[in-house]
C-alpha cells in the first residue's frame, strides 16, 4: 500500500519547496511531428459590415460583400474608420473629479455634524455662522425681495434636507425626505450613484415621497397642463439615472404637486429653487446644447405656472419667454405643415405619441404666454402667423397612443370647426381669443376712428363679439355644462368664454363713455357684462361640490373679472340681492383658493380696495351673513348718498 504524503499549509507559501522549472518544462515534441517555421502569426480580426453590426447578425467580413448581405440582397458597406471601444478620452478624469467633489462636500458636512464637546455646548449660536467654505453658485436677491438661497451652501438654514430642524408635523418627517448625516463612507447615507453621475449637490426625496408627488401631479396638475405623457414618464423613471427625465423637470413637477399636497406643502419652496437652479445649470453646460429638449421646455412652462401662482411676476414673465423661445427654436410651431427651411434642432419623432407630446408642449407654451399677457397687460411673445401646428388630440387618444387627426387653429374659428373641439383644444382656442382681445386693445391701427361706430375699432369689436357668440352656440354637447362638469378643461373653457366677453365689453364701455357715444351702446355692453359675470357665478355653483384642486390655476382670474362687474353694478344699484349673493359666493370661493393659489389672494386685495371705495369692504371678512349684510348695506348706502362717513352697526 502506497503511503499518502501529507502537505501542510506552508507548502504553498515556501518557494524553496516548489517544483523547479525543469520539472514543469513542456514535453518535447516528437521528432516526427511537423514544426512551425517562425513565430505564429495571429489571425486578423474580422470587421463586420454596417448592416450586420446594426442588426447584430453574424458577419463573415467578406469583401466587397459579406455572405449575409449577399444572401439577403442588402447593400453591404464597411466603415472606413473603425470605432474605438471603451470610454471617451477624459471620462475617467471627469469621474475622479466628481468623486473628489462629493467627498469634499461630505467631509465638510461631517465636520459640521460632529457633536459638540461639553465646553463647546455653552457657546452661542453665532458659532454656526462661521462656515468653512461657501460655494457661490447661486447667490443674489430675488425679485420678491427675499434673498436667493444658495442650494449648495453647507451648514445654512436653507438646506432643508440637512440642517433644518424637523418640525412636529408630518411635512418634514425624516422618512419622507432624507437627512444627509455623513459618516466616513461617502455612500452610506443617501448619496447614490445618481447624485455622482448627474452632478447633484443634494440627495433626492425618498422613493415614497416621489411616487406620492407624481400621483398628486397627474391627478390635479396634469388635467390643466396635459403635455407630459403619464405612462411614458413613469416608464422612464424606472430606467437608469442618465436616461430618466431631467432633474429640473422632476423638481418642477414636485413643486407644483407639493403646493397642493398637505403633507409636502412646506417643501414647495425648496423644490422650486432647485428646479430653477438645475435648469439654469443645464443652460451653462457645453455650448448650450444640453437644455435644447422638449423636457426643458416643459420644465420652464411648469416653473412659469408656479411663479404666476406665487405672484413672482418678473420671474414668471422671463420663464414664459424662455419656454416660448425654446419651443420656437425646436420648431414645435411647424410640426404639421412645411414652412421656411431652417435648421432642424430635434430629430424626427419616433412615433405619433412623441409627436403629440411635442405638439402639446408647444400649445401649453402658447396658452401660458396668453394668460401671462392677459393678467399683466404686457405684450404677447408669440405671433400666431408663425403657427403651423395642429391642435392637440383628445386626452384619451393621447394616453392610449391612438393616432387621431386634428384640425388647425384657423379651422376652429368657424362653427363647423368649433363643434369638433376637444376640451384641451377648447381652452387653447379661448387663449387665442384672449390674445385677439389684447391685440384689439393694445395694437391699434392708424385709422381707428373710435368716434364712429362704423370705424375700425368698432368693426373689430363686433367681429370678436360674434366670434364669441358663435363659439358658445357651436360647442359640442360634451363641452357644455353640466355634461362636462367632471372635466376641468370643460369648466375652464366655459368660464373663459364669459371672461373674454366681459373683457371685450368693458373696453367698449370705456371707449363709449370716453367718446360720448350712444347710450344704447353703453346699455348693451353693460348688460352683456352682467350676464357673463352671472354665468361665471353659476358655473362655480355647479362645481362647488367637486374638489377645487383640479381646477385650472388661472380660474382665479375669471372669478376676479366677474367680481369687478358685480362691484360696478352694486355701486349704482346697491339693493340688488341676487348680485350681492353672487358676489358673496365668489368672494368665499376665492378665500378658499388663496390657501394654494396666492394669485387669488392678490385679487382679493384688489377687490378689497374696490369695495372700500363704496363702503362695503366688510363682505371680505364676513361673506356669508347675508341678513346682516342687508342691514349694514342699507345704512352704508344712505350714508354714501348723503356724502357723510358711514356708520357701522
SULCORSUL-V676014 format. One line per field, one symbol per residue. phi: phi as a letter, one per 30 degrees, with the letter a starting at -180 (. if undefined). burial: 1 if it has 16 or more other ideal C-beta (glycine too) atoms within 10 Angstrom, else 0. A space follows every 10 residues. Layout:
BEGIN
phi = ???
burial = ???
END
This chain:
BEGIN
phi = .ddcdccddd ddccddcddd dddcdddddd ddddcddidd ddddddcddd ddddchcdbd idcdbddddd dcicddbcdd cdddcjdddi dddddddddd dddddddddd dddddddedd dddddddddd ddbbcddabk bddcjddddd dcddicdddd dccddddddd dcdedcbdcd ddcdddbcbi dcdddddcid cadddddddd dddddddddc deedbdcddd dddddddcdd edcdeedddd dddddddddc cddcddcddd dddddddddd dddcdhcjdd cdaddddddd dddddddddd iddddddddd dddddddddd iddbdcbdbd dbdddcdddd addddddddd dddddddddd dddddciddd cbcddcdbbd dddddddddc hcebdbcddd dddceddddc dceddddddd dddedddddd ccbdddcdhd dcdcdddddd eddddddddd dddcddddcd ccdcddcddd dddddddddd dddddddddd ddddchdddd dddddddddd dddddddddd ddcddcdddd dddddedddd dddddddddd dcbdcddddd dddddddddd dddddcbedd dddddddddd dddcibdddd dbdcdddddd dddddddddd ddicddccd
burial = 0000000000 0000000000 0000000000 0000000000 0000000110 1100000010 0000010110 0001010000 0000000000 0000000000 0100110111 0000000000 0000000000 0000000100 0000000011 1111110111 1110000000 1100011111 0100010011 1000110101 1111110011 0111011101 1111111110 0010000000 0001111111 1111111111 1011011111 1111111110 1100000000 1011111111 1111111111 0110111111 1111011101 1111100000 0000000000 0110111111 1111111111 1111100001 1100001011 1111101100 0000010010 0110001100 1111111111 1111111111 1000000000 0010001101 1001101100 1001100010 1001101111 1111111111 1111111110 1100001000 1001110111 0111111011 0010000111 1111111111 1111111111 1001000011 0111111111 0011011111 0111001000 1001110111 0010000010 0110011001 000000000
END
